[in-house]
Structures are given as structure tokens and as C-alpha cells.
Amino acid sequence: MAEIILNVDVRDGVGTGGARAARRAGMVPGVLYGGDKAPVAISVNEKDFRKSLYTGKLLGHLVTLKYGDETQPVIARDVQFDPVSDRPLHFDLMRVDEKQTVKIEVPVHFINEDKCQAFRQGGSLEIVRHSVEIAVRADHIPEDLVVDLAGHKLGDTIRFSDIKVPKGVEPTITDRDFVIASIKTSSAAISAAADEAHDAEVAAEAEAAEVPATEQSDESAEG
């Protein structure tokens, strides 16, 4: 069963007015939907909700909804925040069966950049997908998909097949081995290389200009 438990209350008031009333009472309003049941307006104590949210294991993970003596596995699909205060304003929970296969987005994390020689050569990581939608059992949703950058070279294209995914995880995109990221030469490195080439060219021209002058001076001395 999930690690996080959300103790919810059923809200009588629905719509904007009911949601505002819940927030004034120190609650976060939400909606429970999915399965073969009608949507239900619910709310959770804001302090408790924040604690669960900041663990990083709430959104997109299997959690336990508790209402009185009843419990049910759910997935938190969305949380809306105030753009100024970052206060949670609303959330959506989806009813699921623990062994049910669900489609859900999980974040992509990149590790060992310091062990990748390409970045010491002026390379930069160009991320194409910060998250990937996968199909997986509800009780086996991974926290993230990890891309190990160690050993990758400048110019490499990192695709989904390069990720070591947990057993039972499948991408919902199945018609191609899609790109996650690539390692490209940064504009700063290109500029630095151009500057070095220019300096070398100037130095070579200066050296070439000095040789005839030196030879001429030697000939004058001999005469």
C-alpha cells in the first residue's frame, strides 16, 4: 500500500463558492473521480497536504485516501497552485486498483554529468523531454527515470532505449525510439574555438611578416 495517507472530508458545497469556503477553513479543495463512480468533492487539511506534497511522493504516485474507516488507493493527478503565494489551491485524485495498469507522466533526471568527458570538451546538454508518459502498474510507479551521462560522448543522442527502466515500465509512445536529450557543442565553446583559431592565424601572419625583415637585415650587415 502507498506510503502517504490523505485524510479527506466530503465537501457539501461545490463550485467556486464551496472551494473558497474550504480554503477559508484551512482546507485544500479537491475532486475524486474515476472508476465506475461519480466524482466527489473533497477537501484535505492544508498543513497535512503540504507535508505530503513536499515529500515529492504525492503527485503522480499511488497514495491512500482515507475517509472515516474507509480507505482506497488513488493517484494524485494534478495540483493547482496560486501563482503568487505558491499555495495549493486545488487537487485531483483518481480512483485506481493497485494492480491496474495506468498511464502517467514521470520526470526524467540526469546524473553523473561531472563524469562525462563531453562536458569538459565544451559540450552542453540539450533536453528534449523533461518527463515521459509510461504505462505501469499503479503500485509500481517509479519516482523518476534516470539517465546516466557517464560514458556519453560529444554529439551523442540519448533515446528512451538508453534508459534502464524498472521491470514492467513501458513507454506509451511505441512507434519509435524517441529522443530524450542530446549532447551538443555549446555556442560558448564554438566561440572560444573560433577565437583560438583567429589568435593562431594572427600569430602565424605576424611570424611570417618578421622573417623577411630579419633576413634583409642580415644581408645588409654582410654587405
LINLINNOR-V840275 format. One record per residue. N is the residue number from 1. PHI is phi in whole degrees, -180 to 180 (none if undefined). PSI is psi in whole degrees, -180 to 180 (none if undefined). BURIAL is # if it has 16 or more other C-alpha atoms within 10 Angstrom, else .. Layout:
# LINLINNOR-V840275
N&PHI&PSI&BURIAL + N&PHI&PSI&BURIAL
This chain:
# LINLINNOR-V840275
1&none&160&. + 2&-66&157&# + 3&-79&-32&. + 4&-97&135&# + 5&-117&125&# + 6&-105&113&# + 7&-85&112&# + 8&-111&157&# + 9&-116&149&# + 10&-87&129&. + 11&-89&136&# + 12&-79&-44&. + 13&-85&131&. + 14&-114&170&# + 15&83&-172&. + 16&-63&-42&. + 17&-62&-44&. + 18&-66&-37&. + 19&-67&-42&# + 20&-64&-40&# + 21&-63&-39&# + 22&-64&-42&# + 23&-66&-38&# + 24&-64&-27&. + 25&-88&8&. + 26&81&24&. + 27&-115&160&# + 28&-108&119&# + 29&-76&151&# + 30&-156&180&# + 31&-134&134&# + 32&-105&126&# + 33&-142&177&# + 34&101&174&. + 35&70&-151&. + 36&-106&23&. + 37&-116&159&. + 38&-74&155&. + 39&-61&147&. + 40&-128&132&# + 41&-80&125&# + 42&-131&175&# + 43&-152&156&# + 44&-134&144&# + 45&-54&129&# + 46&-63&-41&# + 47&-63&-44&. + 48&-66&-38&. + 49&-65&-42&# + 50&-61&-43&. + 51&-60&-44&. + 52&-67&-40&# + 53&-64&-42&# + 54&-79&-4&. + 55&-73&-19&. + 56&80&5&. + 57&-116&21&# + 58&-99&-64&# + 59&-68&124&# + 60&80&15&# + 61&-127&161&# + 62&-76&124&# + 63&-131&170&# + 64&-106&124&# + 65&-91&132&# + 66&-125&127&. + 67&-131&104&. + 68&66&-123&. + 69&-94&-3&. + 70&-91&140&. + 71&-129&154&. + 72&-156&136&# + 73&-74&135&# + 74&-141&166&# + 75&-122&129&# + 76&-78&111&# + 77&-92&-27&# + 78&-159&144&. + 79&-133&129&. + 80&-103&139&. + 81&-120&153&. + 82&-69&128&. + 83&-66&-20&. + 84&-97&-55&. + 85&-89&-13&. + 86&65&21&. + 87&-77&135&. + 88&-65&128&# + 89&-106&-30&# + 90&-164&151&# + 91&-143&157&# + 92&-121&131&# + 93&-117&139&# + 94&-114&128&# + 95&-68&136&# + 96&-144&166&# + 97&-100&141&# + 98&-55&-35&# + 99&-96&7&. + 100&-76&140&. + 101&-81&127&# + 102&-123&158&# + 103&-104&126&# + 104&-153&148&# + 105&-85&134&# + 106&-126&146&# + 107&-72&155&. + 108&-107&129&# + 109&-118&143&. + 110&-111&132&. + 111&-126&164&. + 112&63&35&. + 113&-63&-33&# + 114&-71&-14&. + 115&-101&7&. + 116&-101&114&# + 117&-63&-26&# + 118&-58&-34&# + 119&-77&-24&# + 120&-78&-14&. + 121&-96&11&. + 122&96&9&# + 123&-75&159&# + 124&-136&149&# + 125&-89&121&# + 126&-106&107&. + 127&-88&126&. + 128&-93&-39&. + 129&-130&118&. + 130&-85&-14&. + 131&-150&160&. + 132&-136&136&# + 133&-83&130&. + 134&-126&162&# + 135&-111&125&# + 136&-159&157&# + 137&-64&143&# + 138&-58&-32&# + 139&-92&11&# + 140&-129&25&# + 141&-69&121&# + 142&-75&153&# + 143&-68&-33&. + 144&-161&173&. + 145&-112&127&# + 146&-105&129&. + 147&-107&118&# + 148&-90&115&# + 149&-84&-12&# + 150&-60&130&. + 151&93&-14&. + 152&-75&152&# + 153&-113&164&# + 154&-60&129&# + 155&96&-6&. + 156&-67&143&. + 157&-108&124&# + 158&-97&121&# + 159&-112&172&# + 160&-58&-36&# + 161&-65&-16&. + 162&-80&-11&. + 163&-91&134&. + 164&-86&96&. + 165&-89&151&# + 166&-62&157&. + 167&-61&137&. + 168&91&-4&. + 169&-95&126&. + 170&-130&141&. + 171&-73&148&# + 172&-79&-18&. + 173&-87&113&. + 174&-117&-4&. + 175&-90&-3&. + 176&-163&159&. + 177&-89&89&. + 178&-75&158&# + 179&-82&135&. + 180&-99&-44&# + 181&-164&172&# + 182&-145&156&# + 183&-109&112&# + 184&-119&160&# + 185&-73&126&# + 186&-73&157&# + 187&-63&-32&. + 188&-66&-41&. + 189&-67&-39&. + 190&-62&-43&. + 191&-64&-43&. + 192&-64&-41&. + 193&-65&-39&. + 194&-65&-40&. + 195&-64&-42&. + 196&-64&-41&. + 197&-64&-40&. + 198&-65&-44&. + 199&-63&-40&. + 200&-65&-39&. + 201&-66&-43&. + 202&-64&-42&. + 203&-64&-40&. + 204&-66&-41&. + 205&-66&-39&. + 206&-66&-40&. + 207&-66&-39&. + 208&-66&-34&. + 209&-72&-28&. + 210&-79&-29&. + 211&-63&-51&. + 212&-60&-40&. + 213&-62&-38&. + 214&-69&-44&. + 215&-61&-41&. + 216&-64&-38&. + 217&-67&-37&. + 218&-66&-41&. + 219&-65&-40&. + 220&-63&-38&. + 221&-69&-37&. + 222&-70&-34&. + 223&-71&none&.
